[in-house]
Amino acid sequence: MTLAWGSLLVVCVVSLVAGVAVCALVSFALVGLSARTPRPVGGPDDGARPALSPRAGTAIAVLCLGATLLIVAYGLYIVIA
């Protein structure tokens, strides 16, 4: 019995990249959703404006969560098929 070390390495690298991508996309979605808060960024005395408008933050969150859903669905499709 022999192992295909090259294929095993490819599987490890792809799974690592997919895991990091899913975590990063969910994090960006949470940052986008945090733009919907009515408070200033740094606290009540900061006075800084939020970096994103609530509409843009929601759009970014939807795009990031949609991309996450596609990655997870494709992974499930590969496992099942």
N, C-alpha and C positions, 0 to 999 in steps of 0.2 A: 504494500500500500504506500503510495506516495502522495505528498501534498503539493498542490499547486500554490506555491508561496507567492507568486505574483498576483494571482487572483485573490488570495487572502489579503494581501496588502491593499489591493484596490477596494475590496469590501470595507476594510477598516478605515481607509481614507475617506471614502464616500459617506460612510455612516458618521464619521466625526464631523465632516463638513455639513452634512444635513442636520445633525444635532445642534451645532453651533448656529446654523442659519435659522432654525426654528426658534431657538432661544433669543437670538437677536431680533427677529421679526416680532415676537411677542413683546419684547422689551420696547421696541419702537412703537408698537401699538399702544402700550400703556402710556408712553410719553405723549403720544398724540391725543389720547383720551384725557390726559391731565390738563390739556389746554382748555378744557371745558370748565375748569374751576373758576369761580368768580373772583377769587382772592388774587392779589398781586403775587408775583413770583417769590420774592424773598421774605414776605411777611407783611404785616399791616403798615409798617413804617418805611418799607423799601421804595415804593412808588415806581418800580420798574414795570414796564409793560410786558405781557407774556410774549414769548417768541412767536407763537402761532395763534392765529385766530381760532375760535372754536370750530368753525366750519372746516378749516384746513386741517386741524387736528383730528377731527372725525374722519375726514377723507383719508388721511394717512393711516389711521387706525384700521379703517375698513380694508384698505389695500394690503396692509401688512398681515392682517388676520386672514384675508383671502389667499395670499401667497402661502401662508402657513398651512391653511386647509388644503391647498393644492399639493404641497410637498408631502403632507401626511397621507392624503388620498392616493398619491402616486406610489408611495412606499407600500401602502396596504395592497394596492393593485398588483405590485410586483410580487409580494409575498403570496397572495392568493392565487394568481395566475400561474 
